Amino acid sequence: MKFAALLASPAAALVAHKSALPAAPVRAQASSMEMKYRVAVVGGGPSGACAAEICAQEPNIETYIIERKFDNAKPCGGAIPLCMVDEFDLPADIIDRKVRKMKMISPSNREVDIGKTLKEDEYIGMCRREVMDGYLRDRAVEYGAIPINALVTKIDTPADSDSQGRYTIHYSRNDLGRKAPEESLDVDVIIGADGANSRVAKAIDAGEYNFAIAFQERIKIDDEKMAFYDELAEMYVGDDVSPDFYGWVFPKYDHVGVGTGTVINRPGIKMYQDAIRERAGDKIAGGKIIKVEAHPIPEHYRPRRVKNRAMLVGDAAGYVTKCSGEGIYFAAKSGRMAAEAVVKLMKGGTVLPTEEGITAEYIKPYDGLYGPTYTVLDILQKVFYTNNAAREAFVDMCQSEYVQDVTFQSYLYKRLVTPNPVEDIKLLFGTVGSLLRGRAIATPDKPFSNPVESLKRL
Ligand SMILES: Cc1cc2nc3c(=O)[nH]c(=O)nc-3n(C[C@H](O)[C@H](O)[C@H](O)COP(=O)(O)OP(=O)(O)OC[C@H]3O[C@@H](n4cnc5c(N)ncnc54)[C@H](O)[C@@H]3O)c2cc1C
């Protein structure tokens, strides 16, 4: 049964929930129907839904997915790479728009069009998160995950030495109105997919990460203006729109998302948002702001991502790339990889996984696959987003078809591109040239005073 259908019918929701209530404190033993091990996925975004659907397909594990808001519209640009469509079997109608052109716009408003290297069937998918997340969650439920519409408030963890002890998840149901009593569920394994403000991370003492604050306004512009953004996304760089990130205009379903982000001067976010609106100028003029949203974006992994039988995935773990701020694919992928590791380690629901096993089967393979991507994008951000001269150089370099091709291939398909030594040497010289040209034309960054946050990244 779908989440939405469960919501629409309180009685059905109650039935579903009752089946979710813990019976007597069961000691899980595999193969007996009433005594299965329980895996709870906290959070129903892309990471949680993609984790839950894998666990739910193992009939000897009882899988729960706990989400506070079934119709959550996560503040997000909603851009996903092409490979995600096939890999996660997304239906065509999840993609509202196919972006085939991007404009990079420098601090001095020099525009470079990128996308020339894309093949006809290649695109960046733009989706509405409320639609995509809803679809993925419903699919997990159809596979058998038991949905609980509730806010997780606290998690009691077993002692480190207790290899069999259960976790108790306390939550307040959101489908029963304000007076819903607090309830709890005992489980054996937890997958923390509850985003940047993760309760699971707190419960396992996973430590903090630096985060950017990202701000976005959804703006409805007239049809003529919308036609301009039909297949086009814009990225603006400059210290006016962000001292350490970029501002964007992304085409959404029937409007544009206009936003920016920063780590090192978060109190300035409104000023940067005003600047991105100003830079987009006539292209969005007269538009009606239909939604304003802001949310943290993690800057790096948490110090700890697994403890005992609880693990973090997606934003809760800190899997967003620097430079591009991309996190949806990495959330879905990490959720899937963590769940596959859990299912494998639980051997048909007969044994509990261990921290060592989860580290070996999920954390290490994930880092092996994507560690280099995070490192490269971290370096690029440090080199090219730090001052206007470097930003001018960055946009200049984007003219190179080689740079465009490498960028799109690695973004769209999430695979390392085989280096071309001749082109790499040309690129090296090109970069030096671009940096020198950038220095010559750039206006110096305006100073700002934020002694605490400004030390956080650069
Ligand atoms: C403004 C902005 C623009 C962005 N643009 C892009 C983009 O264009 N492309 C891209 O790839 N990435 C983008 N990102 C990053 C992307 O949104 C995240 O990386 C992605 O959503 C992470 O997915 P997740 O499932 O890990 O977490 P989330 O999507 O945050 O999902 C967490 C879920 O857990 C639920 N939850 C949280 N706490 C609790 C609790 N205590 N109890 C129960 N449920 C709970 C929430 O309701 C939510 O549904 C953007 C981020 C921001 C802020």
The ligand as a Gaussian input file, in Angstrom:
#p B3LYP/6-31G(d) Opt

LIG

0 1
 C       18.800000      24.475000      -1.311000
 C       19.405000      23.132000      -1.660000
 C       19.575000      22.793000      -3.000000
 C       20.096000      21.534000      -3.333000
 N       20.175000      21.193000      -4.649000
 C       20.599000      19.953000      -4.995000
 C       20.564000      19.543000      -6.357000
 O       20.116000      20.266000      -7.253000
 N       21.030000      18.291000      -6.651000
 C       21.505000      17.446000      -5.685000
 O       21.939000      16.332000      -6.017000
 N       21.514000      17.801000      -4.386000
 C       21.058000      19.027000      -4.013000
 N       21.013000      19.361000      -2.683000
 C       21.417000      18.348000      -1.668000
 C       20.289000      17.308000      -1.471000
 O       19.090000      17.977000      -1.204000
 C       20.629000      16.343000      -0.324000
 O       21.937000      15.893000      -0.447000
 C       19.673000      15.138000      -0.298000
 O       18.350000      15.543000      -0.065000
 C       20.069000      14.126000       0.775000
 O       19.096000      13.115000       0.849000
 P       18.863000      12.316000       2.222000
 O       17.843000      11.279000       1.956000
 O       20.154000      11.890000       2.790000
 O       18.305000      13.425000       3.238000
 P       16.992000      14.301000       3.128000
 O       16.600000      14.501000       1.735000
 O       17.249000      15.500000       3.978000
 O       15.879000      13.389000       3.796000
 C       15.824000      13.199000       5.177000
 C       14.412000      12.755000       5.524000
 O       14.378000      12.411000       6.891000
 C       13.223000      12.979000       7.490000
 N       13.560000      13.215000       8.889000
 C       14.503000      14.055000       9.366000
 N       14.546000      13.996000      10.713000
 C       13.604000      13.090000      11.084000
 C       13.168000      12.583000      12.342000
 N       13.712000      12.999000      13.489000
 N       12.172000      11.674000      12.355000
 C       11.602000      11.238000      11.201000
 N       11.976000      11.674000       9.980000
 C       12.975000      12.584000       9.924000
 C       12.966000      14.266000       6.692000
 O       11.609000      14.657000       6.771000
 C       13.401000      13.873000       5.284000
 O       12.350000      13.368000       4.522000
 C       20.516000      20.618000      -2.304000
 C       20.350000      20.976000      -0.967000
 C       19.804000      22.208000      -0.638000
 C       19.612000      22.552000       0.813000

